[in-house]
Amino acid sequence: MKHGGLNGIRLGMNAAKRARRFAGVAMVAAILSSISMAQPNASHPETARSVRAPHDATLNLNPQSPFWRGASPIFFEGDNYGRSVKPLRTEVRSRWTDSSLYLLFVCPYEDLNLHPSPQTKADTSHLWNWDVAEAFIGSDFQHIRRYKEFELSPQGEWLDLDIDLDQPHRDGSKWNSGFETAAYIDPEKKIWYGAMRIPFAAIDPQPPHAGRRLRINFFRSQGASHQLLAWQAPMGESFHAPEHFGILELAQ
């Protein structure tokens, strides 16, 4: 009986140790999993779809309109390191035609950081210092450090830039894409809407076709705190991390 009691105690202690060891392993695995989920996988980038539209259309800001209802929305709510910011969950829709790429941003906000003197007749330098939605788009899969940057504010201000990270002193602000923008703020819902129509000739020298793939990422800066948001987290303070871009596929 004495030996049996000691064995029972040892077995109980061993079981407790195994349980604690298993719990520790599970906790480490969960932490590693959360880190890997936050970091984008460069070898298997996320893919968004742009659905072909039957014809070009005037920009509108209603996600439920016939034009935008036919699109496949994507959502993002992570910051520039992939950490969740759920109240700012952003929606992006895209459509394309033979001449243009269309993007619609649906942007919930907590507060707005707006330029005090907005103007929409020309581009606004350093627009990224205010509330913006942005699209970085590249067509060259061999030279990923070259791409185009398109920005839009809740007030309809805009900025387009020709980026070449290998030529940091080159002035890409002189480039003019000819893209069009529209924006609207709904203060009751605390959502702002922004749309872009980008000529394909400004993105890619080749004409678009179903199955064509572009390198892309979507971003926001929100509020006086400059809360950063990204579809594919750049894992740094700068959005200019093309190795983390996702894919936009032109779908029929």
Contacts in CASP RR format, 6 or more apart in sequence:
PFRMAT RR
TARGET T0000
AUTHOR 0000-0000-0000
METHOD contacts of the structure
MODEL  1
MKHGGLNGIRLGMNAAKRARRFAGVAMVAAILSSISMAQPNASHPETARS
VRAPHDATLNLNPQSPFWRGASPIFFEGDNYGRSVKPLRTEVRSRWTDSS
LYLLFVCPYEDLNLHPSPQTKADTSHLWNWDVAEAFIGSDFQHIRRYKEF
ELSPQGEWLDLDIDLDQPHRDGSKWNSGFETAAYIDPEKKIWYGAMRIPF
AAIDPQPPHAGRRLRINFFRSQGASHQLLAWQAPMGESFHAPEHFGILEL
AQ
38 81 0 8 1.000
38 82 0 8 1.000
38 83 0 8 1.000
38 233 0 8 1.000
39 82 0 8 1.000
39 233 0 8 1.000
39 235 0 8 1.000
40 46 0 8 1.000
40 232 0 8 1.000
40 233 0 8 1.000
40 235 0 8 1.000
40 244 0 8 1.000
40 246 0 8 1.000
42 243 0 8 1.000
42 244 0 8 1.000
45 232 0 8 1.000
45 245 0 8 1.000
45 246 0 8 1.000
45 247 0 8 1.000
46 231 0 8 1.000
46 232 0 8 1.000
46 246 0 8 1.000
46 247 0 8 1.000
47 246 0 8 1.000
47 247 0 8 1.000
47 248 0 8 1.000
47 249 0 8 1.000
48 72 0 8 1.000
48 74 0 8 1.000
48 92 0 8 1.000
48 94 0 8 1.000
48 216 0 8 1.000
48 231 0 8 1.000
48 246 0 8 1.000
48 247 0 8 1.000
48 248 0 8 1.000
48 249 0 8 1.000
49 72 0 8 1.000
49 94 0 8 1.000
49 248 0 8 1.000
49 249 0 8 1.000
49 251 0 8 1.000
50 71 0 8 1.000
50 94 0 8 1.000
50 95 0 8 1.000
50 96 0 8 1.000
50 101 0 8 1.000
50 102 0 8 1.000
50 248 0 8 1.000
50 249 0 8 1.000
50 250 0 8 1.000
50 251 0 8 1.000
51 70 0 8 1.000
51 71 0 8 1.000
51 72 0 8 1.000
51 94 0 8 1.000
51 95 0 8 1.000
51 96 0 8 1.000
51 251 0 8 1.000
51 252 0 8 1.000
52 95 0 8 1.000
52 96 0 8 1.000
52 97 0 8 1.000
52 210 0 8 1.000
52 250 0 8 1.000
52 251 0 8 1.000
52 252 0 8 1.000
53 67 0 8 1.000
53 95 0 8 1.000
53 96 0 8 1.000
53 97 0 8 1.000
53 102 0 8 1.000
55 97 0 8 1.000
56 97 0 8 1.000
56 99 0 8 1.000
56 100 0 8 1.000
56 197 0 8 1.000
57 67 0 8 1.000
57 102 0 8 1.000
59 102 0 8 1.000
59 180 0 8 1.000
59 181 0 8 1.000
59 182 0 8 1.000
59 195 0 8 1.000
59 196 0 8 1.000
59 197 0 8 1.000
60 67 0 8 1.000
60 68 0 8 1.000
60 182 0 8 1.000
60 195 0 8 1.000
61 104 0 8 1.000
61 182 0 8 1.000
61 183 0 8 1.000
61 184 0 8 1.000
61 193 0 8 1.000
61 194 0 8 1.000
61 195 0 8 1.000
62 68 0 8 1.000
62 193 0 8 1.000
63 69 0 8 1.000
63 73 0 8 1.000
63 91 0 8 1.000
63 93 0 8 1.000
63 104 0 8 1.000
63 106 0 8 1.000
63 193 0 8 1.000
67 95 0 8 1.000
67 102 0 8 1.000
68 93 0 8 1.000
68 95 0 8 1.000
68 104 0 8 1.000
70 95 0 8 1.000
71 93 0 8 1.000
71 94 0 8 1.000
71 95 0 8 1.000
71 104 0 8 1.000
72 93 0 8 1.000
72 94 0 8 1.000
72 251 0 8 1.000
73 91 0 8 1.000
73 92 0 8 1.000
73 93 0 8 1.000
74 91 0 8 1.000
74 92 0 8 1.000
74 93 0 8 1.000
74 218 0 8 1.000
74 231 0 8 1.000
75 89 0 8 1.000
75 90 0 8 1.000
75 91 0 8 1.000
75 92 0 8 1.000
76 89 0 8 1.000
76 90 0 8 1.000
76 92 0 8 1.000
76 218 0 8 1.000
76 229 0 8 1.000
76 230 0 8 1.000
76 231 0 8 1.000
77 84 0 8 1.000
77 85 0 8 1.000
77 86 0 8 1.000
77 88 0 8 1.000
77 89 0 8 1.000
77 90 0 8 1.000
77 229 0 8 1.000
78 84 0 8 1.000
78 85 0 8 1.000
78 229 0 8 1.000
78 230 0 8 1.000
78 233 0 8 1.000
79 85 0 8 1.000
79 227 0 8 1.000
79 228 0 8 1.000
79 229 0 8 1.000
79 230 0 8 1.000
79 233 0 8 1.000
80 228 0 8 1.000
80 229 0 8 1.000
80 230 0 8 1.000
80 233 0 8 1.000
80 234 0 8 1.000
80 235 0 8 1.000
80 236 0 8 1.000
80 237 0 8 1.000
80 239 0 8 1.000
81 233 0 8 1.000
81 235 0 8 1.000
81 236 0 8 1.000
82 230 0 8 1.000
82 233 0 8 1.000
82 235 0 8 1.000
85 227 0 8 1.000
85 229 0 8 1.000
87 108 0 8 1.000
87 110 0 8 1.000
88 107 0 8 1.000
88 108 0 8 1.000
88 109 0 8 1.000
88 110 0 8 1.000
88 220 0 8 1.000
88 222 0 8 1.000
88 227 0 8 1.000
88 229 0 8 1.000
89 108 0 8 1.000
90 105 0 8 1.000
90 106 0 8 1.000
90 107 0 8 1.000
90 108 0 8 1.000
90 133 0 8 1.000
90 218 0 8 1.000
90 220 0 8 1.000
90 229 0 8 1.000
91 104 0 8 1.000
91 105 0 8 1.000
91 106 0 8 1.000
92 103 0 8 1.000
92 104 0 8 1.000
92 105 0 8 1.000
92 106 0 8 1.000
92 218 0 8 1.000
92 231 0 8 1.000
93 103 0 8 1.000
93 104 0 8 1.000
93 106 0 8 1.000
94 101 0 8 1.000
94 102 0 8 1.000
94 103 0 8 1.000
94 104 0 8 1.000
94 248 0 8 1.000
95 101 0 8 1.000
95 102 0 8 1.000
96 102 0 8 1.000
96 200 0 8 1.000
96 208 0 8 1.000
96 250 0 8 1.000
98 200 0 8 1.000
98 207 0 8 1.000
98 208 0 8 1.000
99 199 0 8 1.000
99 200 0 8 1.000
100 197 0 8 1.000
100 198 0 8 1.000
100 199 0 8 1.000
100 200 0 8 1.000
101 137 0 8 1.000
101 196 0 8 1.000
101 197 0 8 1.000
101 198 0 8 1.000
101 200 0 8 1.000
101 203 0 8 1.000
101 208 0 8 1.000
102 195 0 8 1.000
102 196 0 8 1.000
102 197 0 8 1.000
102 198 0 8 1.000
103 135 0 8 1.000
103 150 0 8 1.000
103 195 0 8 1.000
103 196 0 8 1.000
103 198 0 8 1.000
104 193 0 8 1.000
104 194 0 8 1.000
104 195 0 8 1.000
105 133 0 8 1.000
105 152 0 8 1.000
105 193 0 8 1.000
105 194 0 8 1.000
105 195 0 8 1.000
105 218 0 8 1.000
105 220 0 8 1.000
106 191 0 8 1.000
106 193 0 8 1.000
106 194 0 8 1.000
107 133 0 8 1.000
107 154 0 8 1.000
107 191 0 8 1.000
107 192 0 8 1.000
107 193 0 8 1.000
107 194 0 8 1.000
107 220 0 8 1.000
107 222 0 8 1.000
108 190 0 8 1.000
108 191 0 8 1.000
109 131 0 8 1.000
109 154 0 8 1.000
109 190 0 8 1.000
109 191 0 8 1.000
109 192 0 8 1.000
109 222 0 8 1.000
109 223 0 8 1.000
110 190 0 8 1.000
110 222 0 8 1.000
110 223 0 8 1.000
111 222 0 8 1.000
111 223 0 8 1.000
111 224 0 8 1.000
112 131 0 8 1.000
112 154 0 8 1.000
112 185 0 8 1.000
112 192 0 8 1.000
112 223 0 8 1.000
113 130 0 8 1.000
113 131 0 8 1.000
113 221 0 8 1.000
113 222 0 8 1.000
113 223 0 8 1.000
113 224 0 8 1.000
113 226 0 8 1.000
114 130 0 8 1.000
114 131 0 8 1.000
114 153 0 8 1.000
114 154 0 8 1.000
114 155 0 8 1.000
115 124 0 8 1.000
115 127 0 8 1.000
115 130 0 8 1.000
115 153 0 8 1.000
115 155 0 8 1.000
115 157 0 8 1.000
118 124 0 8 1.000
118 153 0 8 1.000
118 155 0 8 1.000
118 156 0 8 1.000
118 157 0 8 1.000
119 157 0 8 1.000
120 155 0 8 1.000
120 156 0 8 1.000
120 157 0 8 1.000
120 158 0 8 1.000
120 181 0 8 1.000
123 158 0 8 1.000
123 159 0 8 1.000
123 160 0 8 1.000
123 173 0 8 1.000
124 153 0 8 1.000
124 157 0 8 1.000
124 158 0 8 1.000
124 159 0 8 1.000
125 159 0 8 1.000
125 173 0 8 1.000
127 151 0 8 1.000
127 153 0 8 1.000
127 157 0 8 1.000
127 158 0 8 1.000
127 159 0 8 1.000
128 134 0 8 1.000
128 151 0 8 1.000
128 159 0 8 1.000
128 221 0 8 1.000
130 153 0 8 1.000
130 157 0 8 1.000
130 221 0 8 1.000
131 153 0 8 1.000
131 154 0 8 1.000
131 192 0 8 1.000
131 220 0 8 1.000
131 221 0 8 1.000
131 222 0 8 1.000
131 223 0 8 1.000
132 151 0 8 1.000
132 152 0 8 1.000
132 153 0 8 1.000
132 219 0 8 1.000
132 220 0 8 1.000
132 221 0 8 1.000
133 151 0 8 1.000
133 152 0 8 1.000
133 194 0 8 1.000
133 218 0 8 1.000
133 219 0 8 1.000
133 220 0 8 1.000
134 149 0 8 1.000
134 150 0 8 1.000
134 151 0 8 1.000
134 152 0 8 1.000
134 218 0 8 1.000
134 219 0 8 1.000
134 220 0 8 1.000
134 221 0 8 1.000
134 239 0 8 1.000
135 149 0 8 1.000
135 150 0 8 1.000
135 196 0 8 1.000
135 198 0 8 1.000
135 216 0 8 1.000
135 217 0 8 1.000
135 218 0 8 1.000
135 219 0 8 1.000
136 147 0 8 1.000
136 148 0 8 1.000
136 149 0 8 1.000
136 150 0 8 1.000
136 163 0 8 1.000
136 216 0 8 1.000
136 217 0 8 1.000
136 218 0 8 1.000
136 219 0 8 1.000
136 239 0 8 1.000
136 240 0 8 1.000
136 242 0 8 1.000
136 245 0 8 1.000
137 147 0 8 1.000
137 148 0 8 1.000
137 150 0 8 1.000
137 198 0 8 1.000
137 203 0 8 1.000
137 214 0 8 1.000
137 215 0 8 1.000
137 216 0 8 1.000
137 248 0 8 1.000
138 144 0 8 1.000
138 146 0 8 1.000
138 147 0 8 1.000
138 148 0 8 1.000
138 203 0 8 1.000
138 204 0 8 1.000
138 214 0 8 1.000
138 215 0 8 1.000
138 216 0 8 1.000
138 242 0 8 1.000
138 245 0 8 1.000
139 203 0 8 1.000
139 204 0 8 1.000
139 205 0 8 1.000
139 206 0 8 1.000
139 214 0 8 1.000
139 215 0 8 1.000
140 146 0 8 1.000
140 147 0 8 1.000
141 215 0 8 1.000
144 215 0 8 1.000
144 242 0 8 1.000
144 243 0 8 1.000
144 245 0 8 1.000
145 163 0 8 1.000
145 164 0 8 1.000
145 165 0 8 1.000
145 166 0 8 1.000
145 242 0 8 1.000
146 163 0 8 1.000
146 164 0 8 1.000
146 165 0 8 1.000
146 166 0 8 1.000
147 163 0 8 1.000
147 215 0 8 1.000
147 242 0 8 1.000
147 245 0 8 1.000
148 160 0 8 1.000
148 161 0 8 1.000
148 162 0 8 1.000
148 163 0 8 1.000
148 175 0 8 1.000
148 177 0 8 1.000
148 202 0 8 1.000
148 203 0 8 1.000
149 159 0 8 1.000
149 160 0 8 1.000
149 161 0 8 1.000
149 162 0 8 1.000
149 163 0 8 1.000
150 158 0 8 1.000
150 159 0 8 1.000
150 160 0 8 1.000
150 177 0 8 1.000
150 179 0 8 1.000
150 196 0 8 1.000
150 198 0 8 1.000
151 158 0 8 1.000
151 159 0 8 1.000
151 160 0 8 1.000
152 158 0 8 1.000
152 181 0 8 1.000
152 183 0 8 1.000
152 194 0 8 1.000
152 195 0 8 1.000
152 196 0 8 1.000
153 183 0 8 1.000
154 183 0 8 1.000
154 184 0 8 1.000
154 185 0 8 1.000
154 192 0 8 1.000
154 194 0 8 1.000
155 183 0 8 1.000
155 185 0 8 1.000
156 181 0 8 1.000
156 182 0 8 1.000
156 183 0 8 1.000
156 194 0 8 1.000
158 179 0 8 1.000
158 181 0 8 1.000
159 173 0 8 1.000
160 175 0 8 1.000
160 176 0 8 1.000
160 177 0 8 1.000
160 178 0 8 1.000
160 179 0 8 1.000
160 202 0 8 1.000
161 172 0 8 1.000
161 173 0 8 1.000
161 175 0 8 1.000
162 172 0 8 1.000
162 175 0 8 1.000
163 172 0 8 1.000
163 240 0 8 1.000
164 170 0 8 1.000
164 172 0 8 1.000
165 240 0 8 1.000
165 242 0 8 1.000
177 198 0 8 1.000
177 199 0 8 1.000
177 202 0 8 1.000
178 199 0 8 1.000
178 202 0 8 1.000
179 196 0 8 1.000
179 197 0 8 1.000
179 198 0 8 1.000
179 199 0 8 1.000
179 202 0 8 1.000
180 196 0 8 1.000
180 197 0 8 1.000
181 194 0 8 1.000
181 195 0 8 1.000
181 196 0 8 1.000
181 197 0 8 1.000
182 194 0 8 1.000
182 195 0 8 1.000
183 192 0 8 1.000
183 193 0 8 1.000
183 194 0 8 1.000
183 195 0 8 1.000
184 192 0 8 1.000
184 193 0 8 1.000
184 194 0 8 1.000
185 192 0 8 1.000
185 193 0 8 1.000
186 192 0 8 1.000
186 193 0 8 1.000
200 207 0 8 1.000
200 208 0 8 1.000
203 214 0 8 1.000
204 212 0 8 1.000
204 214 0 8 1.000
206 212 0 8 1.000
208 250 0 8 1.000
209 250 0 8 1.000
210 250 0 8 1.000
210 251 0 8 1.000
210 252 0 8 1.000
211 249 0 8 1.000
211 250 0 8 1.000
211 251 0 8 1.000
211 252 0 8 1.000
212 249 0 8 1.000
212 250 0 8 1.000
213 247 0 8 1.000
213 248 0 8 1.000
213 249 0 8 1.000
213 250 0 8 1.000
214 247 0 8 1.000
214 248 0 8 1.000
214 249 0 8 1.000
214 250 0 8 1.000
215 242 0 8 1.000
215 245 0 8 1.000
215 246 0 8 1.000
215 247 0 8 1.000
215 248 0 8 1.000
216 245 0 8 1.000
216 246 0 8 1.000
216 247 0 8 1.000
216 248 0 8 1.000
217 230 0 8 1.000
217 231 0 8 1.000
217 232 0 8 1.000
217 234 0 8 1.000
217 239 0 8 1.000
217 244 0 8 1.000
217 245 0 8 1.000
217 246 0 8 1.000
218 230 0 8 1.000
218 231 0 8 1.000
219 228 0 8 1.000
219 229 0 8 1.000
219 230 0 8 1.000
219 231 0 8 1.000
219 239 0 8 1.000
220 228 0 8 1.000
220 229 0 8 1.000
220 230 0 8 1.000
221 227 0 8 1.000
221 228 0 8 1.000
221 229 0 8 1.000
222 228 0 8 1.000
222 229 0 8 1.000
228 239 0 8 1.000
230 239 0 8 1.000
231 246 0 8 1.000
232 244 0 8 1.000
232 245 0 8 1.000
232 246 0 8 1.000
233 244 0 8 1.000
234 240 0 8 1.000
234 241 0 8 1.000
234 244 0 8 1.000
235 241 0 8 1.000
235 244 0 8 1.000
END
